[in-house]
Amino acid sequence: MTYRPTVRGRRLARELRKLREEQGLTLQEVADRLDWSRATVSRLETSQTRPKPGDIADILDLYGVPSPDRDALITLARQAGQRGWWTAYQDVFAGSYVALEDEASHIRTWDPQLVHGLLQTEDYSRAVITAGRLLPAQEDIERRISARKIRQSLLDRPDAPRLQVVFDEAVLHRPIGGEKVMREQLEALVTAATTRPTVSIQVLPYTAQEHAGLDGRFTILSFPDPADPDIAYVEGTMGDVYLESAEAIAKHRDRFERIEAAALSPEESAHLIAEAARSSP
């Protein structure tokens, strides 16, 4: 089963790398002392393999890490190794985005083409998945719909993350799934915007002309623990990119703030979406 690193898994990997560097050891030196391969040590430090508490204990002993830090890191390894709901859908989720989204406290996303997946109706999702995934069978489409429904339950939790969505006005006028499906999707957006206190929806109007979002969609994930840095996620047909450097995050935050400033307010956006729903045939 492919390992999808969670936020805790990434935090553990950073700590392991930091501890090794503080000891002045190379990956090969650690591997030799533990009688492991260099690749095994590297995979643990880059969140490419599920951490085993026993292996983490061996590394920490090598580095001379005392308790309570040692105990805390072994506990972190156990938490990072736990399988989430998404592991039952390994065939649906190609990357680790859903595992990271599931732990986020703040999600900021810009998409010029589509309604965000967390806010899509079932019929709108089906139309998007059918058109974009080129799946061979109806059962594959329905399996992705099922996974998306479970993913959307994130917004129903007592500790639901703050979700800030900005999309282009063009999204309101492209009748994905047909006029009826689109009208129901627009009505669902109005409901989410007006009844969910953790959800903010903004529309970037045509009048904005050139803007900071012309390079394409992206998402910024923030987490409740200050030890976990923000992650900028960029999805593409050739693969997903996860940006974690302070410079890359700062640039994406600035881009999002510029797009947000150019967009209509949440109140104005809700009015525009409701108007589009009423005018839909």
Secondary structure, 3 states (H helix, E strand, C coil): CCCCCCHHHHHHHHHHHHHHHHHCCCHHHHHHHHCCCHHHHHHHHCCCCCCCHHHHHHHHHHHCCCCCHHHHHHHHHHHHHCCCHHHHHCCCCCCCHHHHHCCCCEEEEEECCCCCHHHCCHHHHHHHHHHHHCCCCHHHHHHHHHHHHHHHHHHHCCCCCEEEEEEECHHHHCCCCCHHHHHHHHHHHHHHHHHCCCEEEEEECHHHCCCCCCCCCEEEEECCCCCCCCEEEEEECCEEEEECCHHHHHHHHHHHHHHHHHCCCHHHHHHHHHHHHHHCC
